[in-house]
Amino acid sequence: MNSIVLIQGDQAYFKMDAVIRICELISGWPRIFIILKYLPISFVNYFYTLIANNRYSIFGKRNECMIPDNNIRARFL
């Protein structure tokens, strides 16, 4: 799998569906992406895939990984 996955209970969400649901759970400026849930999921997944396939040219690439502090580390499996 080459995508973001959110698991809530016994339900799994993929690509933009996962991103939108994550944005519903957090606070701050990312909540703006909640408006995307009113568009057809195939339409927003197209743009998700387009950005994901070109993420290094858009956002750049680092030679090392970020080492998260304890607050951030506790949010991941």
PDB file of N, H, CA, C and O in Angstrom:
ATOM      1  N   MET A   1       0.853  -1.175   0.000  1.00  0.00           N
ATOM      2  CA  MET A   1       0.000   0.000   0.000  1.00  0.00           C
ATOM      3  C   MET A   1       0.893   1.230   0.000  1.00  0.00           C
ATOM      4  O   MET A   1       1.820   1.335   0.804  1.00  0.00           O
ATOM      5  N   ASN A   2       0.616   2.144  -0.890  1.00  0.00           N
ATOM      6  H   ASN A   2      -0.137   2.059  -1.543  1.00  0.00           H
ATOM      7  CA  ASN A   2       1.389   3.379  -1.010  1.00  0.00           C
ATOM      8  C   ASN A   2       0.510   4.587  -0.718  1.00  0.00           C
ATOM      9  O   ASN A   2       0.469   5.536  -1.501  1.00  0.00           O
ATOM     10  N   SER A   3      -0.187   4.549   0.400  1.00  0.00           N
ATOM     11  H   SER A   3      -0.154   3.777   1.036  1.00  0.00           H
ATOM     12  CA  SER A   3      -1.116   5.611   0.715  1.00  0.00           C
ATOM     13  C   SER A   3      -1.230   5.768   2.218  1.00  0.00           C
ATOM     14  O   SER A   3      -0.775   4.916   2.982  1.00  0.00           O
ATOM     15  N   ILE A   4      -1.834   6.853   2.628  1.00  0.00           N
ATOM     16  H   ILE A   4      -2.203   7.545   2.007  1.00  0.00           H
ATOM     17  CA  ILE A   4      -2.136   7.056   4.029  1.00  0.00           C
ATOM     18  C   ILE A   4      -3.358   6.215   4.375  1.00  0.00           C
ATOM     19  O   ILE A   4      -4.289   6.102   3.578  1.00  0.00           O
ATOM     20  N   VAL A   5      -3.348   5.628   5.563  1.00  0.00           N
ATOM     21  H   VAL A   5      -2.591   5.720   6.210  1.00  0.00           H
ATOM     22  CA  VAL A   5      -4.449   4.793   6.020  1.00  0.00           C
ATOM     23  C   VAL A   5      -4.817   5.231   7.434  1.00  0.00           C
ATOM     24  O   VAL A   5      -3.940   5.405   8.280  1.00  0.00           O
ATOM     25  N   LEU A   6      -6.100   5.408   7.689  1.00  0.00           N
ATOM     26  H   LEU A   6      -6.812   5.267   7.001  1.00  0.00           H
ATOM     27  CA  LEU A   6      -6.601   5.701   9.028  1.00  0.00           C
ATOM     28  C   LEU A   6      -7.503   4.557   9.434  1.00  0.00           C
ATOM     29  O   LEU A   6      -8.410   4.183   8.690  1.00  0.00           O
ATOM     30  N   ILE A   7      -7.263   4.004  10.601  1.00  0.00           N
ATOM     31  H   ILE A   7      -6.527   4.308  11.205  1.00  0.00           H
ATOM     32  CA  ILE A   7      -8.119   2.941  11.125  1.00  0.00           C
ATOM     33  C   ILE A   7      -8.827   3.490  12.355  1.00  0.00           C
ATOM     34  O   ILE A   7      -8.191   3.887  13.332  1.00  0.00           O
ATOM     35  N   GLN A   8     -10.152   3.505  12.291  1.00  0.00           N
ATOM     36  H   GLN A   8     -10.669   3.182  11.498  1.00  0.00           H
ATOM     37  CA  GLN A   8     -10.988   3.924  13.416  1.00  0.00           C
ATOM     38  C   GLN A   8     -11.913   2.766  13.745  1.00  0.00           C
ATOM     39  O   GLN A   8     -12.793   2.415  12.958  1.00  0.00           O
ATOM     40  N   GLY A   9     -11.707   2.183  14.902  1.00  0.00           N
ATOM     41  H   GLY A   9     -10.992   2.468  15.541  1.00  0.00           H
ATOM     42  CA  GLY A   9     -12.506   1.023  15.263  1.00  0.00           C
ATOM     43  C   GLY A   9     -12.249  -0.100  14.291  1.00  0.00           C
ATOM     44  O   GLY A   9     -11.107  -0.531  14.129  1.00  0.00           O
ATOM     45  N   ASP A  10     -13.297  -0.584  13.637  1.00  0.00           N
ATOM     46  H   ASP A  10     -14.225  -0.233  13.769  1.00  0.00           H
ATOM     47  CA  ASP A  10     -13.152  -1.664  12.664  1.00  0.00           C
ATOM     48  C   ASP A  10     -13.237  -1.163  11.221  1.00  0.00           C
ATOM     49  O   ASP A  10     -13.387  -1.956  10.292  1.00  0.00           O
ATOM     50  N   GLN A  11     -13.139   0.165  11.037  1.00  0.00           N
ATOM     51  H   GLN A  11     -13.017   0.810  11.792  1.00  0.00           H
ATOM     52  CA  GLN A  11     -13.241   0.776   9.718  1.00  0.00           C
ATOM     53  C   GLN A  11     -11.884   1.330   9.289  1.00  0.00           C
ATOM     54  O   GLN A  11     -11.190   1.952  10.092  1.00  0.00           O
ATOM     55  N   ALA A  12     -11.504   1.109   8.036  1.00  0.00           N
ATOM     56  H   ALA A  12     -12.068   0.603   7.384  1.00  0.00           H
ATOM     57  CA  ALA A  12     -10.260   1.651   7.480  1.00  0.00           C
ATOM     58  C   ALA A  12     -10.601   2.680   6.408  1.00  0.00           C
ATOM     59  O   ALA A  12     -11.503   2.471   5.597  1.00  0.00           O
ATOM     60  N   TYR A  13      -9.871   3.794   6.413  1.00  0.00           N
ATOM     61  H   TYR A  13      -9.138   3.964   7.072  1.00  0.00           H
ATOM     62  CA  TYR A  13     -10.054   4.865   5.451  1.00  0.00           C
ATOM     63  C   TYR A  13      -8.737   5.081   4.716  1.00  0.00           C
ATOM     64  O   TYR A  13      -7.664   5.006   5.314  1.00  0.00           O
ATOM     65  N   PHE A  14      -8.825   5.350   3.414  1.00  0.00           N
ATOM     66  H   PHE A  14      -9.697   5.412   2.928  1.00  0.00           H
ATOM     67  CA  PHE A  14      -7.652   5.470   2.567  1.00  0.00           C
ATOM     68  C   PHE A  14      -7.635   6.806   1.839  1.00  0.00           C
ATOM     69  O   PHE A  14      -8.672   7.436   1.630  1.00  0.00           O
ATOM     70  N   LYS A  15      -6.438   7.220   1.461  1.00  0.00           N
ATOM     71  H   LYS A  15      -5.596   6.709   1.631  1.00  0.00           H
ATOM     72  CA  LYS A  15      -6.204   8.420   0.650  1.00  0.00           C
ATOM     73  C   LYS A  15      -6.925   9.633   1.235  1.00  0.00           C
ATOM     74  O   LYS A  15      -6.823   9.886   2.435  1.00  0.00           O
ATOM     75  N   MET A  16      -7.652  10.390   0.408  1.00  0.00           N
ATOM     76  H   MET A  16      -7.735  10.185  -0.568  1.00  0.00           H
ATOM     77  CA  MET A  16      -8.264  11.632   0.879  1.00  0.00           C
ATOM     78  C   MET A  16      -9.356  11.387   1.907  1.00  0.00           C
ATOM     79  O   MET A  16      -9.600  12.246   2.754  1.00  0.00           O
ATOM     80  N   ASP A  17     -10.006  10.259   1.855  1.00  0.00           N
ATOM     81  H   ASP A  17      -9.807   9.561   1.167  1.00  0.00           H
ATOM     82  CA  ASP A  17     -11.002   9.944   2.879  1.00  0.00           C
ATOM     83  C   ASP A  17     -10.332   9.911   4.252  1.00  0.00           C
ATOM     84  O   ASP A  17     -10.898  10.396   5.232  1.00  0.00           O
ATOM     85  N   ALA A  18      -9.132   9.340   4.324  1.00  0.00           N
ATOM     86  H   ALA A  18      -8.672   8.946   3.528  1.00  0.00           H
ATOM     87  CA  ALA A  18      -8.369   9.312   5.575  1.00  0.00           C
ATOM     88  C   ALA A  18      -7.936  10.722   5.970  1.00  0.00           C
ATOM     89  O   ALA A  18      -8.043  11.100   7.137  1.00  0.00           O
ATOM     90  N   VAL A  19      -7.452  11.495   5.009  1.00  0.00           N
ATOM     91  H   VAL A  19      -7.365  11.187   4.062  1.00  0.00           H
ATOM     92  CA  VAL A  19      -7.001  12.859   5.299  1.00  0.00           C
ATOM     93  C   VAL A  19      -8.148  13.705   5.832  1.00  0.00           C
ATOM     94  O   VAL A  19      -7.984  14.430   6.813  1.00  0.00           O
ATOM     95  N   ILE A  20      -9.295  13.617   5.198  1.00  0.00           N
ATOM     96  H   ILE A  20      -9.429  13.028   4.401  1.00  0.00           H
ATOM     97  CA  ILE A  20     -10.458  14.403   5.634  1.00  0.00           C
ATOM     98  C   ILE A  20     -10.869  14.000   7.041  1.00  0.00           C
ATOM     99  O   ILE A  20     -11.154  14.867   7.867  1.00  0.00           O
ATOM    100  N   ARG A  21     -10.907  12.718   7.330  1.00  0.00           N
ATOM    101  H   ARG A  21     -10.675  12.014   6.659  1.00  0.00           H
ATOM    102  CA  ARG A  21     -11.291  12.261   8.675  1.00  0.00           C
ATOM    103  C   ARG A  21     -10.264  12.660   9.723  1.00  0.00           C
ATOM    104  O   ARG A  21     -10.631  12.968  10.857  1.00  0.00           O
ATOM    105  N   ILE A  22      -8.988  12.661   9.366  1.00  0.00           N
ATOM    106  H   ILE A  22      -8.690  12.411   8.445  1.00  0.00           H
ATOM    107  CA  ILE A  22      -7.953  13.126  10.299  1.00  0.00           C
ATOM    108  C   ILE A  22      -8.142  14.619  10.569  1.00  0.00           C
ATOM    109  O   ILE A  22      -8.013  15.061  11.711  1.00  0.00           O
ATOM    110  N   CYS A  23      -8.443  15.389   9.540  1.00  0.00           N
ATOM    111  H   CYS A  23      -8.548  15.030   8.612  1.00  0.00           H
ATOM    112  CA  CYS A  23      -8.666  16.826   9.709  1.00  0.00           C
ATOM    113  C   CYS A  23      -9.864  17.109  10.617  1.00  0.00           C
ATOM    114  O   CYS A  23      -9.891  18.130  11.304  1.00  0.00           O
ATOM    115  N   GLU A  24     -10.840  16.226  10.626  1.00  0.00           N
ATOM    116  H   GLU A  24     -10.818  15.397  10.068  1.00  0.00           H
ATOM    117  CA  GLU A  24     -11.977  16.381  11.532  1.00  0.00           C
ATOM    118  C   GLU A  24     -11.570  16.168  12.986  1.00  0.00           C
ATOM    119  O   GLU A  24     -12.220  16.686  13.894  1.00  0.00           O
ATOM    120  N   LEU A  25     -10.504  15.412  13.212  1.00  0.00           N
ATOM    121  H   LEU A  25      -9.976  14.991  12.474  1.00  0.00           H
ATOM    122  CA  LEU A  25     -10.075  15.078  14.568  1.00  0.00           C
ATOM    123  C   LEU A  25      -9.090  16.080  15.168  1.00  0.00           C
ATOM    124  O   LEU A  25      -8.926  16.124  16.387  1.00  0.00           O
ATOM    125  N   ILE A  26      -8.435  16.880  14.334  1.00  0.00           N
ATOM    126  H   ILE A  26      -8.568  16.844  13.344  1.00  0.00           H
ATOM    127  CA  ILE A  26      -7.414  17.794  14.841  1.00  0.00           C
ATOM    128  C   ILE A  26      -7.922  19.231  14.805  1.00  0.00           C
ATOM    129  O   ILE A  26      -8.956  19.526  14.207  1.00  0.00           O
ATOM    130  N   SER A  27      -7.184  20.103  15.448  1.00  0.00           N
ATOM    131  H   SER A  27      -6.344  19.863  15.934  1.00  0.00           H
ATOM    132  CA  SER A  27      -7.552  21.519  15.444  1.00  0.00           C
ATOM    133  C   SER A  27      -6.546  22.294  14.601  1.00  0.00           C
ATOM    134  O   SER A  27      -5.509  21.762  14.205  1.00  0.00           O
ATOM    135  N   GLY A  28      -6.861  23.538  14.335  1.00  0.00           N
ATOM    136  H   GLY A  28      -7.704  23.971  14.656  1.00  0.00           H
ATOM    137  CA  GLY A  28      -5.958  24.391  13.580  1.00  0.00           C
ATOM    138  C   GLY A  28      -6.336  24.489  12.115  1.00  0.00           C
ATOM    139  O   GLY A  28      -7.421  24.079  11.701  1.00  0.00           O
ATOM    140  N   TRP A  29      -5.410  25.046  11.337  1.00  0.00           N
ATOM    141  H   TRP A  29      -4.529  25.380  11.673  1.00  0.00           H
ATOM    142  CA  TRP A  29      -5.690  25.334   9.930  1.00  0.00           C
ATOM    143  C   TRP A  29      -5.974  24.102   9.079  1.00  0.00           C
ATOM    144  O   TRP A  29      -6.680  24.247   8.082  1.00  0.00           O
ATOM    145  N   PRO A  30      -5.479  22.888   9.390  1.00  0.00           N
ATOM    146  CA  PRO A  30      -5.806  21.744   8.524  1.00  0.00           C
ATOM    147  C   PRO A  30      -7.301  21.415   8.467  1.00  0.00           C
ATOM    148  O   PRO A  30      -7.747  20.713   7.560  1.00  0.00           O
ATOM    149  N   ARG A  31      -8.073  21.920   9.432  1.00  0.00           N
ATOM    150  H   ARG A  31      -7.710  22.490  10.169  1.00  0.00           H
ATOM    151  CA  ARG A  31      -9.519  21.646   9.414  1.00  0.00           C
ATOM    152  C   ARG A  31     -10.195  22.207   8.162  1.00  0.00           C
ATOM    153  O   ARG A  31     -11.318  21.819   7.843  1.00  0.00           O
ATOM    154  N   ILE A  32      -9.532  23.102   7.462  1.00  0.00           N
ATOM    155  H   ILE A  32      -8.619  23.417   7.722  1.00  0.00           H
ATOM    156  CA  ILE A  32     -10.106  23.662   6.236  1.00  0.00           C
ATOM    157  C   ILE A  32     -10.369  22.576   5.199  1.00  0.00           C
ATOM    158  O   ILE A  32     -11.257  22.721   4.359  1.00  0.00           O
ATOM    159  N   PHE A  33      -9.598  21.482   5.254  1.00  0.00           N
ATOM    160  H   PHE A  33      -8.877  21.363   5.937  1.00  0.00           H
ATOM    161  CA  PHE A  33      -9.760  20.401   4.282  1.00  0.00           C
ATOM    162  C   PHE A  33     -11.052  19.604   4.489  1.00  0.00           C
ATOM    163  O   PHE A  33     -11.397  18.761   3.661  1.00  0.00           O
ATOM    164  N   ILE A  34     -11.760  19.864   5.578  1.00  0.00           N
ATOM    165  H   ILE A  34     -11.480  20.549   6.251  1.00  0.00           H
ATOM    166  CA  ILE A  34     -13.043  19.192   5.813  1.00  0.00           C
ATOM    167  C   ILE A  34     -14.022  19.505   4.683  1.00  0.00           C
ATOM    168  O   ILE A  34     -14.877  18.682   4.355  1.00  0.00           O
ATOM    169  N   ILE A  35     -13.899  20.685   4.091  1.00  0.00           N
ATOM    170  H   ILE A  35     -13.204  21.353   4.357  1.00  0.00           H
ATOM    171  CA  ILE A  35     -14.827  21.053   3.009  1.00  0.00           C
ATOM    172  C   ILE A  35     -14.736  20.101   1.824  1.00  0.00           C
ATOM    173  O   ILE A  35     -15.669  20.016   1.026  1.00  0.00           O
ATOM    174  N   LEU A  36     -13.624  19.383   1.702  1.00  0.00           N
ATOM    175  H   LEU A  36     -12.866  19.451   2.351  1.00  0.00           H
ATOM    176  CA  LEU A  36     -13.458  18.448   0.587  1.00  0.00           C
ATOM    177  C   LEU A  36     -14.391  17.248   0.673  1.00  0.00           C
ATOM    178  O   LEU A  36     -14.588  16.550  -0.322  1.00  0.00           O
ATOM    179  N   LYS A  37     -14.972  16.996   1.847  1.00  0.00           N
ATOM    180  H   LYS A  37     -14.812  17.563   2.655  1.00  0.00           H
ATOM    181  CA  LYS A  37     -15.865  15.841   1.970  1.00  0.00           C
ATOM    182  C   LYS A  37     -17.170  16.033   1.195  1.00  0.00           C
ATOM    183  O   LYS A  37     -17.936  15.086   1.014  1.00  0.00           O
ATOM    184  N   TYR A  38     -17.416  17.261   0.739  1.00  0.00           N
ATOM    185  H   TYR A  38     -16.793  18.030   0.886  1.00  0.00           H
ATOM    186  CA  TYR A  38     -18.630  17.526  -0.032  1.00  0.00           C
ATOM    187  C   TYR A  38     -18.416  17.333  -1.530  1.00  0.00           C
ATOM    188  O   TYR A  38     -19.353  17.462  -2.317  1.00  0.00           O
ATOM    189  N   LEU A  39     -17.184  17.025  -1.921  1.00  0.00           N
ATOM    190  H   LEU A  39     -16.423  16.920  -1.282  1.00  0.00           H
ATOM    191  CA  LEU A  39     -16.878  16.737  -3.328  1.00  0.00           C
ATOM    192  C   LEU A  39     -16.838  15.225  -3.532  1.00  0.00           C
ATOM    193  O   LEU A  39     -16.617  14.485  -2.574  1.00  0.00           O
ATOM    194  N   PRO A  40     -17.047  14.756  -4.752  1.00  0.00           N
ATOM    195  CA  PRO A  40     -16.951  13.310  -5.006  1.00  0.00           C
ATOM    196  C   PRO A  40     -15.568  12.785  -4.636  1.00  0.00           C
ATOM    197  O   PRO A  40     -14.556  13.387  -4.995  1.00  0.00           O
ATOM    198  N   ILE A  41     -15.522  11.664  -3.918  1.00  0.00           N
ATOM    199  H   ILE A  41     -16.344  11.175  -3.627  1.00  0.00           H
ATOM    200  CA  ILE A  41     -14.265  11.122  -3.414  1.00  0.00           C
ATOM    201  C   ILE A  41     -13.319  10.752  -4.561  1.00  0.00           C
ATOM    202  O   ILE A  41     -12.104  10.878  -4.411  1.00  0.00           O
ATOM    203  N   SER A  42     -13.841  10.304  -5.687  1.00  0.00           N
ATOM    204  H   SER A  42     -14.828  10.201  -5.809  1.00  0.00           H
ATOM    205  CA  SER A  42     -12.970   9.980  -6.818  1.00  0.00           C
ATOM    206  C   SER A  42     -12.264  11.229  -7.344  1.00  0.00           C
ATOM    207  O   SER A  42     -11.123  11.152  -7.801  1.00  0.00           O
ATOM    208  N   PHE A  43     -12.936  12.373  -7.281  1.00  0.00           N
ATOM    209  H   PHE A  43     -13.863  12.435  -6.910  1.00  0.00           H
ATOM    210  CA  PHE A  43     -12.363  13.640  -7.718  1.00  0.00           C
ATOM    211  C   PHE A  43     -11.225  14.067  -6.800  1.00  0.00           C
ATOM    212  O   PHE A  43     -10.150  14.419  -7.285  1.00  0.00           O
ATOM    213  N   VAL A  44     -11.434  14.045  -5.488  1.00  0.00           N
ATOM    214  H   VAL A  44     -12.308  13.760  -5.094  1.00  0.00           H
ATOM    215  CA  VAL A  44     -10.381  14.474  -4.557  1.00  0.00           C
ATOM    216  C   VAL A  44      -9.255  13.448  -4.492  1.00  0.00           C
ATOM    217  O   VAL A  44      -8.103  13.821  -4.268  1.00  0.00           O
ATOM    218  N   ASN A  45      -9.561  12.158  -4.684  1.00  0.00           N
ATOM    219  H   ASN A  45     -10.496  11.855  -4.866  1.00  0.00           H
ATOM    220  CA  ASN A  45      -8.500  11.146  -4.714  1.00  0.00           C
ATOM    221  C   ASN A  45      -7.594  11.322  -5.923  1.00  0.00           C
ATOM    222  O   ASN A  45      -6.406  11.005  -5.853  1.00  0.00           O
ATOM    223  N   TYR A  46      -8.129  11.820  -7.024  1.00  0.00           N
ATOM    224  H   TYR A  46      -9.094  12.077  -7.081  1.00  0.00           H
ATOM    225  CA  TYR A  46      -7.300  12.110  -8.192  1.00  0.00           C
ATOM    226  C   TYR A  46      -6.219  13.121  -7.827  1.00  0.00           C
ATOM    227  O   TYR A  46      -5.049  12.935  -8.162  1.00  0.00           O
ATOM    228  N   PHE A  47      -6.616  14.195  -7.138  1.00  0.00           N
ATOM    229  H   PHE A  47      -7.566  14.346  -6.866  1.00  0.00           H
ATOM    230  CA  PHE A  47      -5.649  15.214  -6.742  1.00  0.00           C
ATOM    231  C   PHE A  47      -4.714  14.715  -5.644  1.00  0.00           C
ATOM    232  O   PHE A  47      -3.547  15.105  -5.601  1.00  0.00           O
ATOM    233  N   TYR A  48      -5.213  13.862  -4.762  1.00  0.00           N
ATOM    234  H   TYR A  48      -6.161  13.546  -4.797  1.00  0.00           H
ATOM    235  CA  TYR A  48      -4.353  13.240  -3.750  1.00  0.00           C
ATOM    236  C   TYR A  48      -3.234  12.459  -4.433  1.00  0.00           C
ATOM    237  O   TYR A  48      -2.064  12.602  -4.077  1.00  0.00           O
ATOM    238  N   THR A  49      -3.593  11.643  -5.403  1.00  0.00           N
ATOM    239  H   THR A  49      -4.543  11.527  -5.692  1.00  0.00           H
ATOM    240  CA  THR A  49      -2.613  10.830  -6.129  1.00  0.00           C
ATOM    241  C   THR A  49      -1.641  11.703  -6.909  1.00  0.00           C
ATOM    242  O   THR A  49      -0.445  11.417  -6.950  1.00  0.00           O
ATOM    243  N   LEU A  50      -2.141  12.755  -7.521  1.00  0.00           N
ATOM    244  H   LEU A  50      -3.113  12.987  -7.488  1.00  0.00           H
ATOM    245  CA  LEU A  50      -1.296  13.673  -8.272  1.00  0.00           C
ATOM    246  C   LEU A  50      -0.240  14.311  -7.360  1.00  0.00           C
ATOM    247  O   LEU A  50       0.936  14.373  -7.718  1.00  0.00           O
ATOM    248  N   ILE A  51      -0.655  14.776  -6.203  1.00  0.00           N
ATOM    249  H   ILE A  51      -1.611  14.726  -5.912  1.00  0.00           H
ATOM    250  CA  ILE A  51       0.277  15.382  -5.250  1.00  0.00           C
ATOM    251  C   ILE A  51       1.214  14.324  -4.677  1.00  0.00           C
ATOM    252  O   ILE A  51       2.413  14.572  -4.551  1.00  0.00           O
ATOM    253  N   ALA A  52       0.688  13.145  -4.325  1.00  0.00           N
ATOM    254  H   ALA A  52      -0.286  12.944  -4.427  1.00  0.00           H
ATOM    255  CA  ALA A  52       1.521  12.086  -3.754  1.00  0.00           C
ATOM    256  C   ALA A  52       2.613  11.641  -4.720  1.00  0.00           C
ATOM    257  O   ALA A  52       3.745  11.389  -4.305  1.00  0.00           O
ATOM    258  N   ASN A  53       2.284  11.544  -5.989  1.00  0.00           N
ATOM    259  H   ASN A  53       1.365  11.748  -6.326  1.00  0.00           H
ATOM    260  CA  ASN A  53       3.271  11.113  -6.981  1.00  0.00           C
ATOM    261  C   ASN A  53       4.346  12.162  -7.254  1.00  0.00           C
ATOM    262  O   ASN A  53       5.428  11.837  -7.745  1.00  0.00           O
ATOM    263  N   ASN A  54       4.046  13.416  -6.935  1.00  0.00           N
ATOM    264  H   ASN A  54       3.168  13.680  -6.536  1.00  0.00           H
ATOM    265  CA  ASN A  54       4.986  14.515  -7.192  1.00  0.00           C
ATOM    266  C   ASN A  54       5.430  15.215  -5.912  1.00  0.00           C
ATOM    267  O   ASN A  54       5.898  16.352  -5.961  1.00  0.00           O
ATOM    268  N   ARG A  55       5.291  14.551  -4.773  1.00  0.00           N
ATOM    269  H   ARG A  55       4.911  13.627  -4.733  1.00  0.00           H
ATOM    270  CA  ARG A  55       5.540  15.202  -3.486  1.00  0.00           C
ATOM    271  C   ARG A  55       6.969  15.696  -3.328  1.00  0.00           C
ATOM    272  O   ARG A  55       7.177  16.747  -2.722  1.00  0.00           O
ATOM    273  N   TYR A  56       7.958  14.988  -3.845  1.00  0.00           N
ATOM    274  H   TYR A  56       7.789  14.134  -4.338  1.00  0.00           H
ATOM    275  CA  TYR A  56       9.342  15.432  -3.690  1.00  0.00           C
ATOM    276  C   TYR A  56       9.627  16.680  -4.511  1.00  0.00           C
ATOM    277  O   TYR A  56      10.363  17.559  -4.064  1.00  0.00           O
ATOM    278  N   SER A  57       9.062  16.767  -5.690  1.00  0.00           N
ATOM    279  H   SER A  57       8.464  16.053  -6.053  1.00  0.00           H
ATOM    280  CA  SER A  57       9.285  17.972  -6.490  1.00  0.00           C
ATOM    281  C   SER A  57       8.496  19.158  -5.937  1.00  0.00           C
ATOM    282  O   SER A  57       8.891  20.308  -6.133  1.00  0.00           O
ATOM    283  N   ILE A  58       7.390  18.891  -5.250  1.00  0.00           N
ATOM    284  H   ILE A  58       7.069  17.957  -5.091  1.00  0.00           H
ATOM    285  CA  ILE A  58       6.581  19.968  -4.667  1.00  0.00           C
ATOM    286  C   ILE A  58       7.156  20.416  -3.324  1.00  0.00           C
ATOM    287  O   ILE A  58       7.344  21.612  -3.101  1.00  0.00           O
ATOM    288  N   PHE A  59       7.436  19.469  -2.431  1.00  0.00           N
ATOM    289  H   PHE A  59       7.283  18.498  -2.612  1.00  0.00           H
ATOM    290  CA  PHE A  59       7.823  19.788  -1.059  1.00  0.00           C
ATOM    291  C   PHE A  59       9.305  19.597  -0.773  1.00  0.00           C
ATOM    292  O   PHE A  59       9.780  20.011   0.285  1.00  0.00           O
ATOM    293  N   GLY A  60      10.039  18.986  -1.679  1.00  0.00           N
ATOM    294  H   GLY A  60       9.653  18.649  -2.538  1.00  0.00           H
ATOM    295  CA  GLY A  60      11.452  18.728  -1.457  1.00  0.00           C
ATOM    296  C   GLY A  60      11.672  17.398  -0.753  1.00  0.00           C
ATOM    297  O   GLY A  60      10.723  16.733  -0.335  1.00  0.00           O
ATOM    298  N   LYS A  61      12.930  17.025  -0.629  1.00  0.00           N
ATOM    299  H   LYS A  61      13.700  17.565  -0.968  1.00  0.00           H
ATOM    300  CA  LYS A  61      13.281  15.752  -0.009  1.00  0.00           C
ATOM    301  C   LYS A  61      14.466  15.978   0.919  1.00  0.00           C
ATOM    302  O   LYS A  61      15.398  16.706   0.578  1.00  0.00           O
ATOM    303  N   ARG A  62      14.428  15.359   2.079  1.00  0.00           N
ATOM    304  H   ARG A  62      13.670  14.767   2.355  1.00  0.00           H
ATOM    305  CA  ARG A  62      15.519  15.466   3.041  1.00  0.00           C
ATOM    306  C   ARG A  62      16.349  14.194   3.025  1.00  0.00           C
ATOM    307  O   ARG A  62      15.862  13.122   2.667  1.00  0.00           O
ATOM    308  N   ASN A  63      17.597  14.327   3.413  1.00  0.00           N
ATOM    309  H   ASN A  63      17.993  15.198   3.704  1.00  0.00           H
ATOM    310  CA  ASN A  63      18.485  13.175   3.471  1.00  0.00           C
ATOM    311  C   ASN A  63      18.357  12.411   4.779  1.00  0.00           C
ATOM    312  O   ASN A  63      18.846  11.287   4.890  1.00  0.00           O
ATOM    313  N   GLU A  64      17.705  13.009   5.768  1.00  0.00           N
ATOM    314  H   GLU A  64      17.308  13.923   5.678  1.00  0.00           H
ATOM    315  CA  GLU A  64      17.539  12.339   7.048  1.00  0.00           C
ATOM    316  C   GLU A  64      16.082  12.459   7.493  1.00  0.00           C
ATOM    317  O   GLU A  64      15.354  13.354   7.063  1.00  0.00           O
ATOM    318  N   CYS A  65      15.681  11.549   8.353  1.00  0.00           N
ATOM    319  H   CYS A  65      16.271  10.822   8.703  1.00  0.00           H
ATOM    320  CA  CYS A  65      14.320  11.544   8.886  1.00  0.00           C
ATOM    321  C   CYS A  65      14.257  12.412  10.135  1.00  0.00           C
ATOM    322  O   CYS A  65      15.237  12.533  10.870  1.00  0.00           O
ATOM    323  N   MET A  66      13.100  13.013  10.365  1.00  0.00           N
ATOM    324  H   MET A  66      12.304  12.915   9.767  1.00  0.00           H
ATOM    325  CA  MET A  66      12.883  13.776  11.582  1.00  0.00           C
ATOM    326  C   MET A  66      12.769  12.803  12.755  1.00  0.00           C
ATOM    327  O   MET A  66      12.116  11.766  12.640  1.00  0.00           O
ATOM    328  N   ILE A  67      13.385  13.124  13.855  1.00  0.00           N
ATOM    329  H   ILE A  67      13.916  13.967  13.949  1.00  0.00           H
ATOM    330  CA  ILE A  67      13.233  12.320  15.065  1.00  0.00           C
ATOM    331  C   ILE A  67      12.204  13.033  15.933  1.00  0.00           C
ATOM    332  O   ILE A  67      12.484  14.106  16.466  1.00  0.00           O
ATOM    333  N   PRO A  68      11.013  12.449  16.081  1.00  0.00           N
ATOM    334  CA  PRO A  68       9.949  13.137  16.821  1.00  0.00           C
ATOM    335  C   PRO A  68      10.213  13.153  18.325  1.00  0.00           C
ATOM    336  O   PRO A  68      10.840  12.249  18.876  1.00  0.00           O
ATOM    337  N   ASP A  69       9.711  14.218  18.975  1.00  0.00           N
ATOM    338  H   ASP A  69       9.202  14.952  18.527  1.00  0.00           H
ATOM    339  CA  ASP A  69       9.816  14.255  20.431  1.00  0.00           C
ATOM    340  C   ASP A  69       8.753  13.332  21.023  1.00  0.00           C
ATOM    341  O   ASP A  69       7.964  12.756  20.274  1.00  0.00           O
ATOM    342  N   ASN A  70       8.714  13.179  22.333  1.00  0.00           N
ATOM    343  H   ASN A  70       9.355  13.647  22.941  1.00  0.00           H
ATOM    344  CA  ASN A  70       7.804  12.231  22.985  1.00  0.00           C
ATOM    345  C   ASN A  70       6.337  12.548  22.736  1.00  0.00           C
ATOM    346  O   ASN A  70       5.530  11.626  22.614  1.00  0.00           O
ATOM    347  N   ASN A  71       5.962  13.832  22.656  1.00  0.00           N
ATOM    348  H   ASN A  71       6.617  14.581  22.755  1.00  0.00           H
ATOM    349  CA  ASN A  71       4.569  14.191  22.397  1.00  0.00           C
ATOM    350  C   ASN A  71       4.114  13.708  21.038  1.00  0.00           C
ATOM    351  O   ASN A  71       3.007  13.188  20.903  1.00  0.00           O
ATOM    352  N   ILE A  72       4.949  13.872  20.034  1.00  0.00           N
ATOM    353  H   ILE A  72       5.848  14.294  20.143  1.00  0.00           H
ATOM    354  CA  ILE A  72       4.594  13.440  18.689  1.00  0.00           C
ATOM    355  C   ILE A  72       4.686  11.922  18.573  1.00  0.00           C
ATOM    356  O   ILE A  72       3.829  11.298  17.946  1.00  0.00           O
ATOM    357  N   ARG A  73       5.701  11.328  19.160  1.00  0.00           N
ATOM    358  H   ARG A  73       6.397  11.834  19.669  1.00  0.00           H
ATOM    359  CA  ARG A  73       5.907   9.878  19.084  1.00  0.00           C
ATOM    360  C   ARG A  73       4.711   9.117  19.664  1.00  0.00           C
ATOM    361  O   ARG A  73       4.379   8.038  19.173  1.00  0.00           O
ATOM    362  N   ALA A  74       4.070   9.648  20.680  1.00  0.00           N
ATOM    363  H   ALA A  74       4.339  10.525  21.079  1.00  0.00           H
ATOM    364  CA  ALA A  74       2.944   8.968  21.318  1.00  0.00           C
ATOM    365  C   ALA A  74       1.718   8.900  20.411  1.00  0.00           C
ATOM    366  O   ALA A  74       0.785   8.150  20.700  1.00  0.00           O
ATOM    367  N   ARG A  75       1.701   9.661  19.329  1.00  0.00           N
ATOM    368  H   ARG A  75       2.458  10.270  19.095  1.00  0.00           H
ATOM    369  CA  ARG A  75       0.547   9.691  18.434  1.00  0.00           C
ATOM    370  C   ARG A  75       0.601   8.618  17.355  1.00  0.00           C
ATOM    371  O   ARG A  75      -0.350   8.463  16.589  1.00  0.00           O
ATOM    372  N   PHE A  76       1.695   7.881  17.287  1.00  0.00           N
ATOM    373  H   PHE A  76       2.468   8.007  17.910  1.00  0.00           H
ATOM    374  CA  PHE A  76       1.890   6.881  16.242  1.00  0.00           C
ATOM    375  C   PHE A  76       2.038   5.483  16.833  1.00  0.00           C
ATOM    376  O   PHE A  76       2.415   5.318  17.993  1.00  0.00           O
ATOM    377  N   LEU A  77       1.733   4.476  16.006  1.00  0.00           N
ATOM    378  H   LEU A  77       1.427   4.610  15.063  1.00  0.00           H
ATOM    379  CA  LEU A  77       1.897   3.100  16.441  1.00  0.00           C
ATOM    380  C   LEU A  77       3.357   2.707  16.430  1.00  0.00           C
ATOM    381  O   LEU A  77       3.694   1.573  16.769  1.00  0.00           O
TER     382      LEU A  77
END
